[in-house]
Amino acid sequence: MALIDIRPVALPQRPPPVSHAWQTSRRRQAVAENGTYRDDVPPRPSDDQRVRLFGAFVKRALTEARERGLSIEMVEERTGIGRATIYRWTRAESPNPQREKVLAFCEGLGIPVTTASKILGWDGSRQPTAPEPIVDPDIRAILRKLNDPNVPAEQKTIIRATLRHLARE
C-alpha cells in the first residue's frame, strides 16, 4: 500500500511590492538627541501686539456671525477663506495676515475694512522702521560673541555690563 500525500501544494507567490516610503534596512531612532522625536510642537502665539488684537477682532467677528445665525461653513463660503486660517488668526498664530485674505474676510462678513487695517497698521498710523545695519566691525564682533554658545556666561555678563556703562555716558 502506497501513501498518498494529500497536503496542499504551495504555489510560488509574487513577492510583495517594494515600498520606497519605508526602509526596513535602517532602524529608526527611538529617541532623538534633543528629546523631541515624535513630539508635537505646539504652535506658539505671536508676541506682536497687533496680531493679538487682530485675533481678538476675528473672534468678535465670528461671535457676531454666530449670533446672526451663520455657521463656520457659511463664513467659509461667504469669505472664501478656510476655517484653519480663520482659527489660526483667532489664536494669533499667523505672524503676518495676508492683506487679500483679511479684506475678503471683512467684505464677506460686512465688516468695515478700515477697522482691520487700523488694527494691523495698514492705514499708515504705524510705520515700522527697519533698524540700521551695523557697519562697525568691532560691534559685529561683540554681537557675535554675545550670540556664541561657546562663550562663557561670565564673559557675556561682563560685556553687557560694559556696554550698559558706556551707554549711560
N, CA, C and O atoms as a DFTB+ gen file, in Angstrom:
676 C
 N C O
     1  1       0.829      -1.156       0.000
     2  2       0.000       0.000       0.000
     3  2       0.888       1.237       0.000
     4  3       1.813       1.344       0.805
     5  1       0.610       2.155      -0.889
     6  2       1.412       3.364      -1.035
     7  2       0.699       4.527      -0.367
     8  3      -0.522       4.674      -0.427
     9  1       1.500       5.321       0.252
    10  2       0.939       6.514       0.908
    11  2       0.810       7.650      -0.096
    12  3       1.704       7.884      -0.910
    13  1      -0.283       8.328      -0.028
    14  2      -0.527       9.437      -0.937
    15  2      -0.456      10.720      -0.118
    16  3      -1.085      10.848       0.932
    17  1       0.322      11.656      -0.626
    18  2       0.463      12.956       0.055
    19  2      -0.719      13.838      -0.320
    20  3      -0.865      14.236      -1.476
    21  1      -1.561      14.142       0.663
    22  2      -2.747      14.942       0.376
    23  2      -2.613      16.391       0.850
    24  3      -3.587      17.144       0.831
    25  1      -1.397      16.785       1.279
    26  2      -1.195      18.170       1.709
    27  2      -1.306      19.104       0.508
    28  3      -0.935      18.735      -0.607
    29  1      -1.819      20.323       0.737
    30  2      -1.937      21.251      -0.395
    31  2      -0.559      21.652      -0.912
    32  3       0.396      21.799      -0.150
    33  1      -0.489      21.816      -2.178
    34  2       0.764      22.184      -2.819
    35  2       0.928      23.697      -2.710
    36  3       0.023      24.452      -3.064
    37  1       2.099      24.142      -2.214
    38  2       2.379      25.570      -2.089
    39  2       2.881      26.097      -3.423
    40  3       3.971      25.744      -3.875
    41  1       2.090      26.928      -4.034
    42  2       2.477      27.509      -5.309
    43  2       3.369      28.722      -5.068
    44  3       3.198      29.419      -4.068
    45  1       4.294      28.981      -5.946
    46  2       5.132      30.170      -5.762
    47  2       4.281      31.436      -5.881
    48  3       3.442      31.562      -6.772
    49  1       4.519      32.357      -4.968
    50  2       3.752      33.602      -4.963
    51  2       4.629      34.757      -5.382
    52  3       5.856      34.706      -5.293
    53  1       3.962      35.806      -5.844
    54  2       4.687      37.004      -6.232
    55  2       5.252      37.673      -4.987
    56  3       4.622      37.665      -3.929
    57  1       6.434      38.248      -5.116
    58  2       6.941      38.991      -3.957
    59  2       6.112      40.250      -3.748
    60  3       5.585      40.810      -4.710
    61  1       5.990      40.704      -2.494
    62  2       5.205      41.922      -2.248
    63  2       5.870      43.121      -2.918
    64  3       7.092      43.157      -3.064
    65  1       5.070      44.094      -3.322
    66  2       5.666      45.272      -3.971
    67  2       6.581      46.004      -3.003
    68  3       6.310      46.081      -1.805
    69  1       7.641      46.527      -3.530
    70  2       8.620      47.234      -2.714
    71  2       8.149      48.671      -2.519
    72  3       7.846      49.378      -3.481
    73  1       8.095      49.076      -1.290
    74  2       7.700      50.446      -0.975
    75  2       8.952      51.257      -0.700
    76  3       9.834      50.837       0.049
    77  1       9.012      52.416      -1.315
    78  2      10.163      53.277      -1.089
    79  2       9.939      54.225       0.073
    80  3      10.837      54.971       0.464
    81  1       8.734      54.190       0.621
    82  2       8.425      55.107       1.709
    83  2       9.034      54.640       3.025
    84  3       9.314      55.468       3.892
    85  1       9.243      53.372       3.195
    86  2       9.736      52.856       4.467
    87  2      10.914      51.940       4.197
    88  3      10.767      50.944       3.488
    89  1      12.030      52.240       4.723
    90  2      13.222      51.438       4.540
    91  2      13.410      50.565       5.772
    92  3      13.655      51.079       6.863
    93  1      13.300      49.257       5.611
    94  2      13.447      48.371       6.763
    95  2      14.898      48.020       7.029
    96  3      15.213      47.443       8.070
    97  1      15.778      48.353       6.117
    98  2      17.172      48.011       6.316
    99  2      17.831      48.913       7.355
   100  3      18.874      48.559       7.904
   101  1      17.243      50.064       7.630
   102  2      17.800      51.004       8.589
   103  2      16.828      51.177       9.739
   104  3      15.660      51.498       9.517
   105  1      17.280      50.973      10.945
   106  2      16.404      51.120      12.098
   107  2      16.232      52.589      12.429
   108  3      17.160      53.386      12.287
   109  1      15.051      52.932      12.865
   110  2      14.769      54.310      13.253
   111  2      15.173      54.519      14.691
   112  3      15.135      53.597      15.506
   113  1      15.561      55.743      14.993
   114  2      15.893      56.080      16.367
   115  2      14.631      56.098      17.204
   116  3      13.597      56.598      16.764
   117  1      14.709      55.558      18.402
   118  2      13.552      55.605      19.291
   119  2      13.405      56.992      19.900
   120  3      12.289      57.476      20.090
   121  1      14.534      57.631      20.206
   122  2      14.511      58.952      20.828
   123  2      15.592      59.793      20.185
   124  3      16.716      59.331      19.987
   125  1      15.255      61.015      19.863
   126  2      16.242      61.926      19.286
   127  2      17.152      62.446      20.378
   128  3      16.839      62.341      21.564
   129  1      18.268      63.001      19.978
   130  2      19.224      63.520      20.952
   131  2      18.638      64.644      21.783
   132  3      18.941      64.754      22.971
   133  1      17.809      65.479      21.185
   134  2      17.244      66.601      21.923
   135  2      15.899      66.260      22.557
   136  3      15.287      67.127      23.182
   137  1      15.420      65.024      22.416
   138  2      14.218      64.586      23.089
   139  2      12.924      65.028      22.447
   140  3      11.881      64.954      23.096
   141  1      12.934      65.489      21.187
   142  2      11.703      65.976      20.567
   143  2      11.195      65.051      19.478
   144  3      10.247      65.399      18.774
   145  1      11.797      63.884      19.321
   146  2      11.363      62.981      18.260
   147  2       9.942      62.524      18.532
   148  3       9.629      62.080      19.637
   149  1       9.090      62.627      17.543
   150  2       7.681      62.242      17.587
   151  2       6.827      63.110      18.493
   152  3       5.635      62.838      18.631
   153  1       7.372      64.124      19.107
   154  2       6.572      65.018      19.943
   155  2       6.014      66.128      19.076
   156  3       6.735      66.714      18.269
   157  1       4.736      66.417      19.240
   158  2       4.148      67.526      18.516
   159  2       4.641      68.829      19.121
   160  3       4.673      68.991      20.341
   161  1       5.017      69.737      18.267
   162  2       5.431      71.045      18.732
   163  2       4.224      71.967      18.603
   164  3       3.779      72.257      17.492
   165  1       3.698      72.426      19.725
   166  2       2.512      73.271      19.620
   167  2       2.851      74.605      18.993
   168  3       3.892      75.184      19.302
   169  1       1.996      75.105      18.118
   170  2       2.254      76.421      17.540
   171  2       2.195      77.480      18.627
   172  3       1.378      77.408      19.545
   173  1       3.058      78.446      18.509
   174  2       3.173      79.467      19.534
   175  2       2.473      80.736      19.079
   176  3       2.679      81.185      17.952
   177  1       1.641      81.327      19.949
   178  2       1.013      82.592      19.570
   179  2       2.064      83.679      19.362
   180  3       3.130      83.660      19.979
   181  1       1.751      84.598      18.506
   182  2       2.675      85.674      18.180
   183  2       2.828      86.625      19.367
   184  3       1.895      86.823      20.145
   185  1       4.001      87.200      19.490
   186  2       4.250      88.193      20.529
   187  2       3.876      89.594      20.055
   188  3       3.866      90.539      20.844
   189  1       3.572      89.725      18.776
   190  2       3.230      91.025      18.201
   191  2       1.846      91.454      18.682
   192  3       0.867      90.725      18.523
   193  1       1.781      92.632      19.265
   194  2       0.527      93.134      19.828
   195  2      -0.555      93.297      18.759
   196  3      -1.725      93.013      19.017
   197  1      -0.178      93.749      17.570
   198  2      -1.179      93.963      16.529
   199  2      -1.783      92.639      16.072
   200  3      -2.963      92.598      15.728
   201  1      -1.006      91.557      16.060
   202  2      -1.536      90.253      15.667
   203  2      -2.494      89.735      16.734
   204  3      -3.518      89.130      16.413
   205  1      -2.164      89.972      18.002
   206  2      -3.073      89.563      19.083
   207  2      -4.384      90.358      19.031
   208  3      -5.461      89.795      19.226
   209  1      -4.289      91.653      18.769
   210  2      -5.501      92.461      18.648
   211  2      -6.342      92.015      17.452
   212  3      -7.571      91.995      17.527
   213  1      -5.686      91.661      16.361
   214  2      -6.405      91.167      15.193
   215  2      -7.096      89.847      15.520
   216  3      -8.211      89.607      15.058
   217  1      -6.445      88.980      16.317
   218  2      -7.068      87.725      16.738
   219  2      -8.331      87.972      17.542
   220  3      -9.337      87.288      17.354
   221  1      -8.282      88.959      18.448
   222  2      -9.475      89.313      19.230
   223  2     -10.565      89.878      18.316
   224  3     -11.749      89.611      18.520
   225  1     -10.166      90.650      17.317
   226  2     -11.112      91.211      16.345
   227  2     -11.818      90.098      15.580
   228  3     -13.033      90.156      15.385
   229  1     -11.067      89.079      15.142
   230  2     -11.654      87.971      14.385
   231  2     -12.582      87.158      15.290
   232  3     -13.652      86.735      14.851
   233  1     -12.186      86.932      16.553
   234  2     -13.064      86.219      17.492
   235  2     -14.397      86.951      17.654
   236  3     -15.463      86.336      17.636
   237  1     -14.317      88.264      17.813
   238  2     -15.526      89.067      17.978
   239  2     -16.383      89.002      16.705
   240  3     -17.609      88.930      16.789
   241  1     -15.749      89.027      15.541
   242  2     -16.495      88.950      14.279
   243  2     -17.177      87.589      14.140
   244  3     -18.306      87.515      13.657
   245  1     -16.505      86.512      14.557
   246  2     -17.112      85.185      14.486
   247  2     -18.278      85.061      15.470
   248  3     -19.296      84.442      15.158
   249  1     -18.125      85.649      16.651
   250  2     -19.210      85.621      17.629
   251  2     -20.439      86.347      17.087
   252  3     -21.561      85.859      17.217
   253  1     -20.225      87.503      16.484
   254  2     -21.339      88.250      15.896
   255  2     -21.964      87.482      14.735
   256  3     -23.179      87.531      14.540
   257  1     -21.148      86.779      13.969
   258  2     -21.677      85.989      12.852
   259  2     -22.526      84.838      13.379
   260  3     -23.572      84.529      12.809
   261  1     -22.087      84.200      14.463
   262  2     -22.893      83.123      15.060
   263  2     -24.221      83.651      15.587
   264  3     -25.248      82.980      15.483
   265  1     -24.197      84.864      16.156
   266  2     -25.434      85.464      16.661
   267  2     -26.409      85.758      15.523
   268  3     -27.624      85.751      15.724
   269  1     -25.875      86.017      14.328
   270  2     -26.737      86.244      13.161
   271  2     -27.181      84.939      12.517
   272  3     -27.925      84.944      11.536
   273  1     -26.720      83.814      13.075
   274  2     -27.133      82.511      12.557
   275  2     -26.198      81.918      11.523
   276  3     -26.581      80.980      10.824
   277  1     -24.993      82.432      11.402
   278  2     -24.033      81.908      10.426
   279  2     -23.156      80.853      11.091
   280  3     -22.626      81.068      12.181
   281  1     -23.013      79.727      10.432
   282  2     -22.101      78.699      10.916
   283  2     -20.709      78.967      10.328
   284  3     -20.540      79.847       9.484
   285  1     -19.729      78.204      10.782
   286  2     -18.371      78.395      10.253
   287  2     -18.316      78.011       8.772
   288  3     -17.526      78.572       8.011
   289  1     -19.155      77.054       8.366
   290  2     -19.210      76.686       6.946
   291  2     -19.737      77.845       6.101
   292  3     -19.243      78.111       5.005
   293  1     -20.755      78.529       6.637
   294  2     -21.301      79.682       5.911
   295  2     -20.280      80.810       5.849
   296  3     -20.187      81.507       4.839
   297  1     -19.509      80.996       6.927
   298  2     -18.462      82.026       6.920
   299  2     -17.414      81.679       5.870
   300  3     -16.923      82.556       5.160
   301  1     -17.072      80.386       5.775
   302  2     -16.114      79.945       4.744
   303  2     -16.634      80.258       3.342
   304  3     -15.890      80.750       2.493
   305  1     -17.916      79.970       3.104
   306  2     -18.498      80.214       1.779
   307  2     -18.537      81.705       1.449
   308  3     -18.214      82.105       0.331
   309  1     -18.934      82.523       2.423
   310  2     -19.063      83.963       2.166
   311  2     -17.719      84.644       1.957
   312  3     -17.599      85.555       1.138
   313  1     -16.709      84.198       2.698
   314  2     -15.420      84.886       2.658
   315  2     -14.426      84.235       1.699
   316  3     -13.529      84.901       1.182
   317  1     -14.585      82.941       1.466
   318  2     -13.623      82.231       0.619
   319  2     -12.337      81.889       1.355
   320  3     -11.320      81.589       0.729
   321  1     -12.380      81.933       2.674
   322  2     -11.199      81.642       3.494
   323  2     -11.482      80.380       4.286
   324  3     -12.567      80.220       4.846
   325  1     -10.504      79.483       4.331
   326  2     -10.665      78.237       5.057
   327  2     -10.739      78.440       6.561
   328  3     -10.217      79.416       7.099
   329  1     -11.395      77.503       7.225
   330  2     -11.557      77.634       8.671
   331  2     -10.228      77.509       9.408
   332  3     -10.062      78.085      10.483
   333  1      -9.280      76.765       8.843
   334  2      -7.974      76.643       9.505
   335  2      -7.295      78.010       9.593
   336  3      -6.704      78.352      10.617
   337  1      -7.383      78.777       8.526
   338  2      -6.799      80.117       8.532
   339  2      -7.519      81.010       9.526
   340  3      -6.881      81.772      10.253
   341  1      -8.832      80.924       9.566
   342  2      -9.602      81.755      10.497
   343  2      -9.252      81.414      11.938
   344  3      -9.065      82.306      12.765
   345  1      -9.162      80.120      12.239
   346  2      -8.827      79.723      13.611
   347  2      -7.381      80.072      13.961
   348  3      -7.085      80.381      15.115
   349  1      -6.470      80.027      12.971
   350  2      -5.087      80.475      13.229
   351  2      -5.065      81.951      13.573
   352  3      -4.311      82.383      14.445
   353  1      -5.891      82.720      12.889
   354  2      -5.982      84.154      13.207
   355  2      -6.484      84.358      14.623
   356  3      -5.953      85.194      15.355
   357  1      -7.521      83.592      15.028
   358  2      -8.075      83.790      16.371
   359  2      -7.075      83.413      17.450
   360  3      -7.094      83.984      18.540
   361  1      -6.199      82.454      17.160
   362  2      -5.190      82.053      18.141
   363  2      -3.907      82.879      18.024
   364  3      -2.948      82.623      18.752
   365  1      -3.873      83.854      17.131
   366  2      -2.719      84.731      16.896
   367  2      -1.486      83.930      16.505
   368  3      -0.375      84.243      16.933
   369  1      -1.681      82.891      15.688
   370  2      -0.560      82.064      15.234
   371  2      -0.056      82.468      13.861
   372  3       0.949      81.934      13.391
   373  1      -0.729      83.393      13.217
   374  2      -0.308      83.857      11.908
   375  2       0.437      85.174      12.098
   376  3      -0.186      86.194      12.391
   377  1       1.757      85.170      11.936
   378  2       2.525      86.374      12.254
   379  2       2.222      87.562      11.359
   380  3       2.354      88.708      11.789
   381  1       1.820      87.310      10.122
   382  2       1.552      88.405       9.204
   383  2       0.366      88.024       8.318
   384  3       0.559      87.431       7.258
   385  1      -0.867      88.359       8.739
   386  2      -2.037      88.006       7.924
   387  2      -1.963      88.654       6.544
   388  3      -1.590      89.820       6.411
   389  1      -2.323      87.885       5.528
   390  2      -2.272      88.392       4.156
   391  2      -3.400      89.391       3.928
   392  3      -4.545      89.175       4.326
   393  1      -3.043      90.471       3.287
   394  2      -3.981      91.575       3.073
   395  2      -5.221      91.125       2.284
   396  3      -6.340      91.499       2.635
   397  1      -5.032      90.327       1.222
   398  2      -6.167      89.900       0.403
   399  2      -7.155      89.072       1.215
   400  3      -8.369      89.223       1.075
   401  1      -6.619      88.187       2.071
   402  2      -7.500      87.340       2.878
   403  2      -8.238      88.159       3.925
   404  3      -9.421      87.931       4.179
   405  1      -7.545      89.108       4.530
   406  2      -8.193      89.955       5.539
   407  2      -9.305      90.777       4.889
   408  3     -10.395      90.902       5.449
   409  1      -9.034      91.332       3.721
   410  2     -10.059      92.117       3.016
   411  2     -11.246      91.246       2.625
   412  3     -12.392      91.679       2.744
   413  1     -10.987      90.010       2.153
   414  2     -12.076      89.108       1.790
   415  2     -12.894      88.721       3.019
   416  3     -14.115      88.588       2.934
   417  1     -12.233      88.539       4.155
   418  2     -12.933      88.207       5.397
   419  2     -13.863      89.339       5.805
   420  3     -15.025      89.108       6.140
   421  1     -13.349      90.557       5.775
   422  2     -14.162      91.710       6.175
   423  2     -15.328      91.931       5.219
   424  3     -16.452      92.170       5.660
   425  1     -15.076      91.853       3.918
   426  2     -16.137      92.071       2.941
   427  2     -17.192      90.973       3.009
   428  3     -18.382      91.245       2.854
   429  1     -16.762      89.732       3.240
   430  2     -17.700      88.619       3.304
   431  2     -18.638      88.709       4.497
   432  3     -19.785      88.268       4.419
   433  1     -18.161      89.276       5.605
   434  2     -18.999      89.393       6.802
   435  2     -19.608      90.773       6.965
   436  3     -20.336      91.013       7.929
   437  1     -19.325      91.684       6.045
   438  2     -19.894      93.021       6.116
   439  2     -19.277      93.883       7.203
   440  3     -19.956      94.722       7.795
   441  1     -18.009      93.682       7.465
   442  2     -17.287      94.451       8.476
   443  2     -16.496      95.537       7.751
   444  3     -15.944      95.277       6.682
   445  1     -16.428      96.741       8.304
   446  2     -15.618      97.778       7.650
   447  2     -14.140      97.364       7.587
   448  3     -13.557      96.943       8.585
   449  1     -13.568      97.490       6.425
   450  2     -12.172      97.102       6.217
   451  2     -11.234      98.023       6.989
   452  3     -10.130      97.622       7.358
   453  1     -11.667      99.244       7.232
   454  2     -10.805     100.208       7.930
   455  2     -10.483      99.750       9.345
   456  3      -9.408     100.052       9.863
   457  1     -11.406      99.021       9.978
   458  2     -11.153      98.536      11.333
   459  2      -9.969      97.575      11.347
   460  3      -9.054      97.719      12.158
   461  1      -9.991      96.594      10.445
   462  2      -8.897      95.624      10.382
   463  2      -7.598      96.295       9.964
   464  3      -6.533      95.957      10.480
   465  1      -7.676      97.244       9.034
   466  2      -6.432      97.890       8.581
   467  2      -5.835      98.768       9.674
   468  3      -4.615      98.910       9.746
   469  1      -6.675      99.364      10.533
   470  2      -6.136     100.125      11.662
   471  2      -5.460      99.207      12.667
   472  3      -4.395      99.525      13.196
   473  1      -6.093      98.054      12.927
   474  2      -5.512      97.111      13.889
   475  2      -4.165      96.604      13.393
   476  3      -3.210      96.506      14.164
   477  1      -4.089      96.285      12.118
   478  2      -2.852      95.719      11.574
   479  2      -1.840      96.779      11.160
   480  3      -0.730      96.446      10.745
   481  1      -2.213      98.060      11.268
   482  2      -1.276      99.128      10.950
   483  2      -1.116      99.381       9.477
   484  3      -0.081      99.896       9.053
   485  1      -2.120      99.032       8.669
   486  2      -2.033      99.233       7.224
   487  2      -2.483     100.615       6.802
   488  3      -2.305     100.990       5.643
   489  1      -3.059     101.379       7.706
   490  2      -3.580     102.690       7.325
   491  2      -2.528     103.785       7.444
   492  3      -2.836     104.960       7.247
   493  1      -1.320     103.422       7.756
   494  2      -0.248     104.404       7.865
   495  2      -0.086     104.962       9.262
   496  3       0.764     105.824       9.485
   497  1      -0.891     104.486      10.217
   498  2      -0.784     105.022      11.575
   499  2       0.498     104.548      12.254
   500  3       1.054     105.253      13.096
   501  1       0.959     103.373      11.896
   502  2       2.207     102.860      12.467
   503  2       3.123     102.458      11.322
   504  3       2.828     101.522      10.580
   505  1       4.198     103.145      11.187
   506  2       5.164     102.810      10.161
   507  2       6.348     102.096      10.810
   508  3       7.141     102.724      11.512
   509  1       6.472     100.798      10.582
   510  2       7.621     100.112      11.173
   511  2       8.908     100.570      10.504
   512  3       8.992     100.679       9.281
   513  1       9.892     100.830      11.323
   514  2      11.180     101.260      10.787
   515  2      12.165     100.117      10.900
   516  3      12.255      99.456      11.935
   517  1      12.890      99.894       9.846
   518  2      13.908      98.848       9.856
   519  2      15.146      99.373      10.577
   520  3      15.532     100.525      10.380
   521  1      15.771      98.546      11.407
   522  2      16.975      99.009      12.086
   523  2      18.099      99.232      11.081
   524  3      18.200      98.542      10.066
   525  1      18.920     100.193      11.385
   526  2      20.054     100.466      10.510
   527  2      21.048      99.315      10.603
   528  3      21.287      98.787      11.689
   529  1      21.621      98.927       9.485
   530  2      22.588      97.828       9.553
   531  2      23.848      98.261      10.306
   532  3      24.309      99.397      10.192
   533  1      24.379      97.328      11.070
   534  2      25.586      97.609      11.848
   535  2      26.782      97.439      10.925
   536  3      27.016      96.366      10.370
   537  1      27.530      98.522      10.775
   538  2      28.643      98.521       9.842
   539  2      29.968      98.329      10.580
   540  3      30.906      97.748      10.033
   541  1      30.046      98.814      11.811
   542  2      31.292      98.784      12.558
   543  2      31.701      97.337      12.849
   544  3      30.924      96.596      13.450
   545  1      32.901      96.918      12.437
   546  2      33.327      95.534      12.650
   547  2      33.503      95.192      14.129
   548  3      33.323      94.036      14.511
   549  1      33.853      96.182      14.980
   550  2      34.001      95.904      16.405
   551  2      32.656      95.529      17.026
   552  3      32.578      94.611      17.843
   553  1      31.610      96.235      16.640
   554  2      30.280      95.948      17.190
   555  2      29.778      94.607      16.670
   556  3      29.131      93.861      17.405
   557  1      30.069      94.297      15.416
   558  2      29.697      92.986      14.890
   559  2      30.414      91.876      15.648
   560  3      29.824      90.826      15.904
   561  1      31.677      92.091      16.012
   562  2      32.427      91.079      16.770
   563  2      31.829      90.894      18.165
   564  3      31.746      89.773      18.667
   565  1      31.413      92.001      18.786
   566  2      30.784      91.906      20.112
   567  2      29.466      91.142      20.018
   568  3      29.186      90.281      20.851
   569  1      28.656      91.453      19.006
   570  2      27.387      90.740      18.834
   571  2      27.610      89.259      18.569
   572  3      26.856      88.414      19.051
   573  1      28.651      88.948      17.801
   574  2      28.973      87.549      17.537
   575  2      29.307      86.822      18.838
   576  3      28.880      85.687      19.052
   577  1      30.086      87.498      19.719
   578  2      30.438      86.883      21.000
   579  2      29.210      86.689      21.881
   580  3      29.077      85.665      22.552
   581  1      28.311      87.673      21.878
   582  2      27.118      87.558      22.718
   583  2      26.189      86.447      22.234
   584  3      25.468      85.858      23.039
   585  1      26.192      86.152      20.946
   586  2      25.333      85.108      20.402
   587  2      26.001      83.746      20.335
   588  3      25.339      82.756      20.023
   589  1      27.302      83.671      20.621
   590  2      28.037      82.418      20.534
   591  2      27.776      81.568      21.780
   592  3      28.023      82.038      22.891
   593  1      27.283      80.331      21.632
   594  2      27.028      79.498      22.805
   595  2      28.307      78.990      23.478
   596  3      28.261      78.527      24.618
   597  1      29.440      79.071      22.787
   598  2      30.700      78.597      23.364
   599  2      31.363      79.609      24.282
   600  3      32.274      79.256      25.031
   601  1      30.923      80.860      24.237
   602  2      31.480      81.895      25.106
   603  2      30.858      81.735      26.492
   604  3      29.638      81.616      26.610
   605  1      31.691      81.731      27.552
   606  2      31.155      81.551      28.903
   607  2      30.191      82.676      29.295
   608  3      30.314      83.807      28.825
   609  1      29.245      82.347      30.151
   610  2      28.223      83.303      30.583
   611  2      28.842      84.472      31.343
   612  3      28.345      85.595      31.261
   613  1      29.922      84.218      32.081
   614  2      30.572      85.292      32.835
   615  2      31.122      86.364      31.896
   616  3      31.008      87.560      32.164
   617  1      31.718      85.917      30.800
   618  2      32.269      86.866      29.840
   619  2      31.149      87.684      29.184
   620  3      31.309      88.882      28.953
   621  1      30.011      87.031      28.884
   622  2      28.879      87.752      28.308
   623  2      28.337      88.787      29.292
   624  3      27.949      89.884      28.889
   625  1      28.308      88.443      30.574
   626  2      27.835      89.379      31.597
   627  2      28.739      90.596      31.672
   628  3      28.260      91.723      31.804
   629  1      30.044      90.377      31.588
   630  2      30.999      91.490      31.634
   631  2      30.818      92.389      30.412
   632  3      30.840      93.614      30.536
   633  1      30.640      91.793      29.239
   634  2      30.449      92.581      28.020
   635  2      29.188      93.432      28.134
   636  3      29.202      94.618      27.802
   637  1      28.088      92.820      28.609
   638  2      26.832      93.567      28.734
   639  2      26.949      94.701      29.752
   640  3      26.432      95.794      29.525
   641  1      27.628      94.442      30.876
   642  2      27.799      95.485      31.896
   643  2      28.623      96.643      31.344
   644  3      28.325      97.808      31.607
   645  1      29.650      96.318      30.586
   646  2      30.488      97.362      29.989
   647  2      29.679      98.188      28.989
   648  3      29.787      99.414      28.964
   649  1      28.872      97.520      28.170
   650  2      28.046      98.232      27.198
   651  2      27.012      99.135      27.889
   652  3      26.757     100.250      27.435
   653  1      26.423      98.651      28.980
   654  2      25.468      99.492      29.721
   655  2      26.167     100.709      30.292
   656  3      25.623     101.813      30.261
   657  1      27.371     100.515      30.814
   658  2      28.131     101.631      31.376
   659  2      28.443     102.664      30.285
   660  3      28.297     103.867      30.503
   661  1      28.868     102.189      29.124
   662  2      29.196     103.100      28.022
   663  2      27.943     103.821      27.505
   664  3      28.012     104.983      27.103
   665  1      26.800     103.124      27.518
   666  2      25.568     103.742      27.011
   667  2      25.081     104.844      27.915
   668  3      24.423     105.772      27.444
   669  1      25.386     104.777      29.227
   670  2      24.949     105.806      30.164
   671  2      25.737     107.092      30.022
   672  3      25.227     108.161      30.358
   673  1      26.947     107.021      29.542
   674  2      27.794     108.223      29.445
   675  2      27.374     109.141      28.340
   676  3      27.990     110.187      28.139
